[in-house]
Amino acid sequence: MKRFLLIVIFIVAFDQTYASVDTVNIYSAFLHKPVKFVVIQPDQNKNPLPTVFLLHGYSGNYASWVTIAPQLQAKANQLQLNIVCPDGANSWYYDSPIDSTIQYESFLMKELIPYVDQYYPTINDRTKRAITGLSMGGHGGLYLSIRHSDIFGAGGSTSGGVDIRPFPNNWEIKKALGEYEKNQSVWDANTVMTLVEGLKKNQLKLIIDCGLDDFFLKVNRSLHEKLQALKIDHDYIERPGAHNAPYWKNSIDYQLLFFKKYFDNGN
C-alpha cells in the first residue's frame, strides 16, 4: 500500500505544468534608460491569449508581484492568461509635466504594450486586455484604464491610492506633479477621483477592493460612492485586511477571475 501511494504522488508531481516566466530588459526612449518587466505565460502555449498588466506599489519593482503572489504562475496556466508586471519606479505611472525623466505613462502605452504584443502570444484588442495594481499601482491601474479605454477594456485597483490629494507630501507624488498648494489643478486632473467624472456607462469593466484596516479605505469608499452617483457599474469589495502583502496575495486571485470572466464573456 505504501509503495502504491508513493507511485501516485510521483505521477501527480510529474504531470504538473508550470507557467513560463521571463524577465525582459528593454531600452525606453521615453525614460532614457533600460527598464525591466516580467512576463508570465502558460507553459508551452502558442495560441494568442488575453493579457493582464499588474502594477506594483511605491518602493516596489517589476519583481514585486511574483514575490507577493507566487501563485501567479499557476493562475496563468489555470486561467489561460498572460500576466505582465512592469517596473514603474516610484512614478505613480504618470507623464510628469515638470520632470522629463518621469514619463511612465508613455513608456507603458507606447513602448511596453507594443513590445509585448510583438514578441508574445497576446490578443491585440482592448476586450482582451486589463490592467490593475496595488497601492500606487491601484491608482495606476484605474488611471491608465480610464485614460486609455481604447487599449484596455477592464481596469482595477487593490488597496489603491485612488485619490492622491489628501496625501500632498507622501510617496513622492509632488515630484511628478509639483507642490499641491501651487498646482491644485494639475493634481485634480491627475487623480482617479476626478477622472471618473468623464467615464461613460459600460465604457470599462471595473473592480476595486480595499481592506478594512487599510489607510486608503476612506478614499476607496468615496470613489465607490462617487461611481454609484455617476451610475457607473463596478465591482466594489471590502474585506478584512490591511495594506500589506497577505491582503494583496489574496485579493489578486479574485481580480484575475473577474478579468477572466470579462475576457470570456465580455461582461
C-alpha positions in Angstrom: 0.0 0.0 0.0 2.8 2.4 0.9 4.6 1.7 -2.4 1.4 2.4 -4.4 0.9 5.7 -2.6 4.4 6.8 -3.5 3.9 6.0 -7.2 0.7 8.0 -7.3 2.4 11.0 -5.7 5.2 10.8 -8.2 2.8 10.7 -11.2 0.8 13.7 -9.9 4.0 15.7 -9.4 5.4 14.7 -12.8 2.2 15.6 -14.5 2.1 19.2 -13.1 2.7 22.0 -15.6 4.2 25.4 -14.7 4.0 28.8 -16.4 6.9 30.3 -18.3 8.4 33.3 -16.5 10.6 35.7 -18.5 12.4 38.8 -17.1 12.8 41.2 -20.0 15.0 44.3 -20.2 14.2 46.8 -22.9 15.6 50.3 -23.5 13.0 53.1 -23.1 13.4 56.2 -25.3 10.9 58.0 -23.1 12.7 57.2 -19.9 16.2 57.3 -21.4 17.2 54.1 -19.6 16.7 50.3 -19.6 13.6 49.1 -17.9 12.8 45.5 -16.7 9.5 43.7 -16.7 8.2 40.2 -16.0 6.0 38.2 -18.4 4.2 35.1 -17.1 2.6 32.9 -19.8 1.0 29.5 -19.8 3.6 26.8 -20.4 4.1 25.7 -24.0 1.3 28.0 -25.1 1.4 29.1 -28.8 -2.1 30.5 -29.1 -2.9 34.2 -28.6 -4.3 34.9 -25.1 -5.7 37.8 -23.1 -3.2 39.8 -21.1 -3.4 41.3 -17.6 -0.9 44.0 -16.6 -0.1 44.1 -12.9 1.4 47.3 -11.5 3.4 47.4 -8.3 3.2 49.9 -5.4 5.5 52.6 -4.1 9.0 51.3 -3.3 8.3 48.1 -5.3 9.6 47.0 -8.7 9.0 44.6 -11.6 9.5 41.6 -9.3 7.2 42.7 -6.6 4.1 40.8 -7.8 5.8 37.5 -8.4 7.2 37.7 -4.9 4.0 38.7 -3.2 1.8 36.3 -5.1 3.8 33.2 -6.2 0.6 31.6 -7.3 0.6 33.8 -10.4 2.3 31.1 -12.3 -0.4 28.6 -11.5 -3.1 31.2 -12.2 -1.7 31.9 -15.7 -2.0 28.3 -16.5 -5.3 27.7 -14.9 -7.0 30.8 -16.4 -5.0 30.8 -19.7 -3.8 34.4 -19.3 -0.6 36.3 -20.0 0.4 38.3 -17.0 2.8 41.3 -17.4 4.5 43.1 -14.4 6.3 46.3 -15.5 8.7 48.4 -13.4 7.2 51.8 -12.7 9.8 53.0 -10.2 8.0 55.5 -7.8 6.4 57.3 -10.7 2.7 56.8 -9.9 2.6 55.8 -13.6 2.4 59.5 -14.8 3.8 61.5 -17.6 5.1 64.3 -15.4 4.6 67.9 -16.7 7.6 69.1 -14.7 10.2 66.2 -14.8 11.2 64.8 -18.2 12.6 61.6 -16.5 9.1 60.6 -15.3 7.3 59.6 -18.5 5.9 56.2 -17.4 2.5 56.5 -19.0 4.1 57.0 -22.4 6.6 54.1 -21.7 3.8 51.7 -20.9 1.4 52.7 -23.6 3.8 53.4 -26.5 6.7 51.1 -25.8 5.9 48.2 -23.3 2.5 47.2 -24.7 3.6 47.2 -28.3 6.7 45.2 -27.4 4.6 42.6 -25.5 2.2 42.3 -28.4 5.0 41.9 -30.9 7.0 39.2 -29.0 4.4 37.3 -27.0 1.2 35.5 -28.0 -1.3 38.2 -27.0 -4.6 39.3 -28.5 -4.2 42.9 -29.5 -7.7 44.0 -28.7 -9.0 46.1 -25.8 -11.5 43.5 -24.9 -8.7 41.1 -24.2 -6.5 43.4 -22.1 -6.8 44.6 -18.5 -4.7 46.5 -16.0 -4.7 46.6 -12.2 -2.3 47.0 -9.4 -1.7 47.5 -5.7 -1.5 50.8 -3.7 0.3 53.2 -6.1 -0.3 50.6 -8.8 -4.0 50.6 -7.9 -4.2 54.3 -8.7 -2.2 53.5 -11.9 -4.5 50.7 -12.9 -7.6 52.9 -12.8 -5.8 56.0 -14.1 -4.4 54.3 -17.2 -7.5 52.3 -18.0 -9.7 55.4 -17.8 -7.3 57.5 -19.9 -6.7 54.7 -22.4 -10.0 52.8 -22.7 -9.2 52.3 -26.4 -6.4 50.0 -25.2 -7.9 48.5 -22.0 -11.4 47.0 -21.7 -11.1 46.5 -17.9 -9.3 48.1 -15.0 -8.8 47.5 -11.3 -7.3 48.5 -8.1 -6.4 46.7 -4.8 -5.7 48.9 -1.8 -5.3 51.8 -4.3 -4.4 55.4 -3.6 -7.4 56.4 -5.7 -7.4 60.0 -4.5 -3.9 61.5 -4.2 -5.0 64.9 -3.0 -5.3 64.0 0.8 -1.6 63.0 0.7 0.2 66.0 -0.7 3.5 65.2 1.0 3.6 61.5 0.7 5.3 59.0 -1.6 7.0 61.5 -4.0 3.7 62.4 -5.8 4.8 66.0 -5.8 8.0 65.0 -7.7 5.8 64.3 -10.7 3.0 66.9 -10.2 4.6 69.7 -8.3 3.7 71.1 -4.9 -0.1 70.6 -4.3 -0.6 74.1 -3.0 0.8 75.7 -6.2 -0.5 73.1 -8.6 -4.0 72.1 -7.4 -5.5 72.0 -10.9 -2.7 69.6 -12.0 -3.4 67.3 -9.1 -7.2 67.5 -9.8 -6.6 66.5 -13.4 -4.4 63.5 -12.5 -6.3 61.8 -9.7 -8.7 58.9 -10.3 -11.4 60.5 -8.2 -11.9 63.3 -10.7 -11.1 61.3 -13.9 -14.1 59.0 -13.3 -16.3 62.0 -13.9 -15.6 61.5 -17.6 -16.5 57.8 -17.7 -19.4 56.7 -19.8 -21.7 53.8 -18.8 -20.2 50.4 -19.9 -17.0 52.1 -21.0 -14.9 49.9 -18.8 -15.3 46.9 -16.5 -14.0 48.0 -13.1 -13.1 46.1 -10.0 -12.0 47.9 -6.8 -11.2 46.4 -3.4 -9.7 47.5 -0.2 -9.0 46.1 3.3 -11.0 47.2 6.3 -7.8 48.2 8.1 -6.2 49.9 5.2 -5.3 53.6 5.4 -6.7 54.1 1.9 -10.1 52.7 2.9 -11.7 56.2 3.2 -10.7 57.3 -0.3 -11.8 53.9 -1.8 -15.2 54.2 -0.1 -15.5 57.8 -1.5 -14.7 56.5 -5.0 -17.3 53.8 -4.7 -19.9 56.3 -3.7 -19.0 58.6 -6.5 -19.2 55.9 -9.1 -22.6 55.0 -7.7 -23.8 58.6 -8.0 -22.5 58.7 -11.6 -24.3 55.4 -12.3 -21.0 53.7 -13.4 -21.2 50.0 -13.0 -18.3 48.5 -11.0 -17.5 45.7 -8.5 -16.5 47.1 -5.1 -15.3 44.8 -2.3 -14.2 45.4 1.3 -12.8 42.5 3.2 -10.7 42.0 6.3 -7.1 43.0 5.8 -4.6 45.8 5.9 -2.2 47.5 3.5 0.1 44.5 3.2 1.3 41.6 1.1 -1.1 38.9 2.6 -4.0 41.1 1.6 -2.7 41.5 -2.0 -1.8 37.9 -2.3 -5.4 37.0 -1.6 -7.1 39.8 -3.5 -5.4 39.3 -6.8 -6.9 35.8 -7.2 -10.4 37.4 -7.2 -9.4 40.1 -9.6 -7.9 37.7 -12.1 -11.2 35.7 -12.0 -13.1 38.9 -12.6 -10.9 39.7 -15.7 -11.2 36.1 -16.9 -14.9 36.3 -16.9 -14.8 39.6 -18.8 -12.4 38.2 -21.4 -14.6 35.1 -21.9 -18.0 36.7 -21.9 -17.5 40.4 -22.5 -19.2 41.2 -19.2 
